[in-house]
Amino acid sequence: MKNEKTTGNSRDSSAADQIMATEHHLTVTRTARFHTLGGDGSGERPDSVTNIWFVLHGYGQLARYFIRKFDVIADEHTLVVAPEALSRFYLDTEFNRMGASWLTREDRDQEVADYVAYLDTLYTRIMQDRDPASVKITLLGFSQGGATACRWVTHGKVSCDRLILWAGYFANGLTDVLPASTAAQLPVTYVYGRQDEYIEQMPDPDAYIMRIKQDMPHVQIDAFEGKHVIDRDVLKRYK
């Protein structure tokens, strides 16, 4: 009797092991949030704007705080648009501080497709009734937003006049997220602080910067004295 029970349990366990979960994807509607600074204040209609900046925040940031750094850029002729990533989370155990992330490695390809589609929709809305030929567009990605900006300009609809990658980390090299053929079509600048705490933590920070230069020799490197931040004085160089 004991052997029969053991045999039965073994058979049930074996059958259960053969049942595999199947992964599926379902496209749903999300409400995204973005902030604007400059222009006519709304970013929704044609005005005297001749420059538009799309600025993508870093990991754990919110657009409403990130965009404040660009007050030295924004004016009646310059509109700054800061989209916020779709995935938000708490930054502390007291559930007081919140941030957002563009993606994680989990289901990454779908995350990329989702945010590219979202950013394309935002781009279409901002550019509605505007003549692209009369507007200079700057795309800036900070930290995690750097890789996001590269993927958007590679796979999306955005047409920009220059790409600024600020303190971005590209684990597999810049060409992993920005093909050389795409980068060759527009000016690309990599900006970083010499005291950037994330770059300093790398085994060989100099080799990391050198690899960017080697991967894309035409990329301009702009180093400043500072940490992992958007420095307003440095930012003013690109106004």
Steps between C-alpha positions, in 0.01 A plus 500: 500500500784732584667429168178564308459838667857596424462392140183701465657818635794457267267466203303812598821701549631393161179607329507837673857558388389467140246783528671814371373856525469683169597865470268740319496873424202731488512857372309737729438874520711692750481864609847651479614823665732769366600851602591804294696815569526809280321583178143612552477295818283223358715341234177417322479750216721683251665810645827688471698189590800433278674248729354191662686285750377150584672408827488149643561458872714240673414199713293578808416857398171676429454734205363791703821526700735410217370775272587771753867466404412633156380841616825640358397373156127570487362833380231624263692357205614176663258232614624221726297179509568243773311171463480276804571128485199273539624289792493674840614364833578608856857602573491459877348270760278780633326524158557875482736538204412369157686457175451351157694262278502459123561126518657208679654188350171314561306477171731770369406484133134570578597782736705661222218461247254655745705806581597558136130496407422734790775744408394492134148596604636787710723617214204506260295700749771759563579538131136526396448806277869587528727517199795265574720706270455807721577328830835373628455188709739385770465158660673464837513186709638504853638183661248221427326745269810493278439145382130584470580796275728281284232236453236762425706672230586158354158333505253787531363790301691781666710713269758702692779735404733387777523235769647569843579199718563621854670260743351197327630152573518256211601163639555341159634811331323794340448315172281250687223762525602745226612351168787685337286551189239686708758706689669602176187693400507749788743669742543297820655629821582300811510715815619378838639625830856405584383423854194302388460244776361234266779532248759508778367163625588334170810277497663728243316832442755622247452184294123555502534851355763377255266229374234760421759691297615186323148377423401836356796727426276790395328519841601814688605445863428781747636442851433741785595525866202351675303192597208302356278802445368738237725800556322822402820683406604216270150478358512864396776413253240326286234769499 
